[in-house]
């Protein structure tokens, strides 16, 4: 196992940069995006993928699990589902507010049902 790639102080990385950092071909990164719902880099106005550091760390973890630990793609998917990553995909602020509002309403109903 070699040394981990060093991420700079950039906020966003293009797919070519991520490919060099992770030593994975761009087509593998695009394929993994299709397989893992939580791996969705933002897109620029020019429709270029823009990865953040957390995305790159996730890619490196998937790579380690597949190539070094010998897990299957399906096994890695199950692992991420169990971790809750697939269920906690990035939400837009409005979607997050709506979800939180619903969660709070459920909590209030539970509290009310125990108070009476």
N, C-alpha and C positions, 0 to 999 in steps of 0.2 A: 504494500500500500504506500503510495507516494504522499507527499505533503499536500494538505488541503490548499486549494487555490485561495489567494488573498483578494478579498473584495476591496475596492477603493472607497472613496468617500462620495461616489456618485449616488444619486437617488434612483435613477432609472438606467437600465442596461438594455441594449438592443439584442436581438436573438443571436447575432453573430458574436457579440461579446460574451454572451452566456455560453454559447457553443465553445468558445475558446477557454473560458474559465472552468467549465465542467468537463471539457474534453469529450463532448458528445456532439454528433452531427445535428445540424438544425432540424433535419427531418425527424429525428428521434424526439426532440423537444416538442415539435408540432404534434407528433403522434401521441405523446404523453398527455398533451393538453386535451386530446380527444378522449383519452381513457380516464383521466382524473378530473372530475368536475371542479374541484377546488383549485386546480392549476390553470388559472385564467389570467394571463398577464393583461395589463391595460393595453389599449391600442392608441397610438398617436393619431393626429388628424390625417396623417398620410397612411394610416392603417398599418403602421409598424408595431410589432409587439414591444412592449416596454415592461421589463421585469424589474421588480424591486428585490432587495436583499433577501427577504423572506421567501420569495419565489425560488431564488437560486439555492437557498438552503434546503428547500423542499426537494428540488431537482436532485441535489447531491445526496439527499437521504434516499430517494427512490433509486438512484443509480447504485448506491451502496447495497441496498437490499436486493436488487436484481443481480448485479454483477459480482459482488463480493460474497454475499450471504447465500446466493443461489435460490432465492424465492422466485416463484412464478409471478407473472403479471397479475393473475387472479388473486394470488396470495397477498400481494402488496395492496391490491384494491381492498381486500377484506380487512387488512390491518388498518388502513386509513379510515374505513367506515367505522371500525371499532373505536378508533381514536376520536371519532366525531368530526374529523376534518371535512368529510364530504357533506355532512349535515350543516356545518357552520361555514358555508361558503361566504365569500365577501358579499355583504348586502349594501345596497346604496343607502344613504342616510334616510331617505323617505321610507324605504322598505324596512330598515332597522327600527325606525320610530313606530311604524305600524305593528311590527312583531312585538316590540316591547310593550306597546299599549295593550295589545291582546293578552300578553303574559300577565301584565299588572291587573287587568280586569279579572282574569281567572283567579289570581291570588286574592283579590278583594272578595270574590264570591266565596272562596274557601274560608276566608276569615269571617265573613258574614254568616256562613252556615254554622260555624262553630260558636259564634257569639249568641245565637238565638236559643 
